């Protein structure tokens, strides 16, 4: 893909994200429901396709993020980003404490 086509593609994606953000901020309830029904399945399918491409191989390396010279251990940045935005970001209910990764479990700090 040449540079101009890459820029056109990126701009189209940014503009689409801007439209969705604008709709989420300003659309009335019936419009928002309609957008949610049409766009949520597209977004979830897009995430699924992306994550499928980044599934670790049998040795625990991401086939998309790895190169011939450097193997990238899973979870790669795509999986970490998915977790951050879809799970830790509050879209999904918080997993039970024993199911959360260690970095998410915070110990309570006593109030002085
Ligand atoms: Zn990857």
Boltz pocket constraint, residues with backbone or C-beta under 6 A from the ligand:
constraints:
  - pocket:
      binder: B
      contacts: [[A, 53], [A, 54], [A, 62], [A, 63], [A, 64], [A, 65], [A, 66], [A, 76], [A, 77], [A, 78], [A, 79]]
      max_distance: 6.0
